[in-house]
Amino acid sequence: MPSAALAPSAQGLYERLASFDPALGGLAERSSALDRFFALSSGRERPGRYWRVDFESILPEAAALTTDGALAVTSGGDGRAIVCDLPTAAREHPNLLARALGKTNVPSTKFGALATAFLQVGTFVYVPADRAVDEPIVIAYDAPAGAAICPYTVVLAERGSRATIVERLTAQTGSLVVAAAEIVLGESASIEYAAIQTAGEGARVLSSRSALPGRDAGISLYSAELGGAIAAGDLYVRFEYPGAQARVGAVFFPTGTQHVDVVSTVDHQAADASSETLVKSAAREHGQARFLGNIRIAPHAQGSDARLRDDALLLSPDAHVDSVPALEIGANDVKAYHGATVGALDEEQIFYMQTRGIERDAAERTIALGFFEPAVEHFPTKALRDEIRATIAAKLQ
Amino acid sequence: MKPMSEKGLRVAGLRCSVAGTEILKGIDLTVEPGSVHALMGPNGSGKSTLAFSLTGHPQYEVTGKVFLDGEDLLALAPDKRARAGLFLSFQYPAAIPGVKVANFLHAARQAVRPGDLAPAKFRALLLEKMDQLGIDPSFMGRYLNDGFSGGEKKRLEMLQMAVLAPKYAVLDETDSGLDVDALKDVGASIGALRAGEEGGETGFLIITHYPRILQYVVPDVVHVMIDGRIVKTGGAGLAHEIEREGYDKIREESAAVA
């Protein structure tokens, strides 16, 4: 349906759709997803006083869109789960894939719609019923310099299963990554899903990750936005069945001239579900960040328990973090809590450490690193936690 | 008075203002190695201000002289004062979320005594001191003072003092919030450092408004501070006098002298 009014680059995107794997989406579906991308807002359309990035205008160059340079390297799982690339999943496990792909809100988000239009690079993880996968599954995506990739991860966890999945995103200079993840959990399944992006200079990273837990299921959805010039990520959990639990966590730390924008949403549409959102962010030099934390509790979602906590640390006079908690509570028999702080390093903490012989610079770095820790310590795998800590520590130097 | 270059924590003519108000109006005292000085006085007399002046709190404007074994402390940043051998047990220690007790203590020991203990030996030392102070080993993995009770914070201050084995320690109301068993542990810890069991004979300035802690640590010298001045100095008997009669008599005497 591309209209004549579209700019040449947008026109080029429609022309590229036919070159992507038809088994993962026909031309009509892809075209309709691209229409949605253009029609939707990312919810970031109002740049504030400090907010100068227009996420709505970020568009991949059609020529840069690639599938072969963007290898998805997977490891782990110990053979107890199916882990394969999306074209393989579409041919060998179409029925399983269809139970998760497109089942969350991802295709109806702006960034998710773009990833859906160019669906091909990605990974399918299937965890059979009552299967515990002890070895974490690690999925790595890398965008070559100047390329645009849309890595898409789909997880289907059957009843009573358990697994840990780590998505590692790297992106070389000047690249664009539009990442999506859909996680569908059966009754009493338990999934920990953590994404870390350490994109390189000038890279842009957009993402939409969404989970749909079954009855009494448990989902942990974490993200660490540490690299790139511009990063915007959506984290979304929707409770449609009672008794489920979600833990949502994000850490981000723009330094230099980085911009990071994270939106988390926990949507309580079922009774007796509980959620805890914990966000720790800092900004340094000219780094800019915004966090929007949504908690929605539907009128029929009685017995909901929702907690939202976000703390931001400003480490330079020109750094800025906007923190916006937004609670919409429609039911009356619920527990809902939110707390937010934005502030500089505490002089009393610095003085205390100094009286123990620790130099001021080291004290400041230690306190700032510690500030992230209550969120970082929940991330799965020691290797990932250590990588996050080391990346933050390097940004504090 | 002996020269400032001699051993001891030597304070002369110390004045301190906070936000333009003079709190300390000329303090002179010398804590010798291995000696225990008690600094008593009613609330608001300036005792804690003295503790912060000695350690270099950034909000305190300080004039006068403070020498630690001949080193001019007022010229140094707080961390350098600690490395020179000064320790402060805080009345209200700061909580630092995300920084684990064991890591913090190791960093502090490394800062004050670089490279003197291999990690395994440091850990053994830490466990030994925790045991002596009745601190559960699980504290090593907790965040520094975060969610600690008042008594737990004070025990952790004493643990830090034991691990750092300073030349001079200022204890600001360490006894408040401690039960009798904890006070005994603190007394034993001070006794060990004072006797030089950690290599040097630590000198102490113990700030308190109640003489209770002095049942467990017998002071060599007792000073009474009122309104930013030391108005009376005596032996351990002075603490008992205060216990019996409070500060009113001393206040009247000092007012009469002034």
Interface residues (C-beta under 8 A of the other chain):
Chain A: D346 E347 E348 Q349 F351 Y352 M353 Q354 T355 R356 G357 I358 E359 R360 A362 A363 T366 I367 L369 G370 F371 F372 E373 P374
Chain B: T55 G56 H57 P58 A77 P78 D79 R81 A82 R83 F87 L88 F90 P93 A94 A95 I96 P97 G98 V99 F104 A107 A108 A111 V112 Y143 Q160 L164
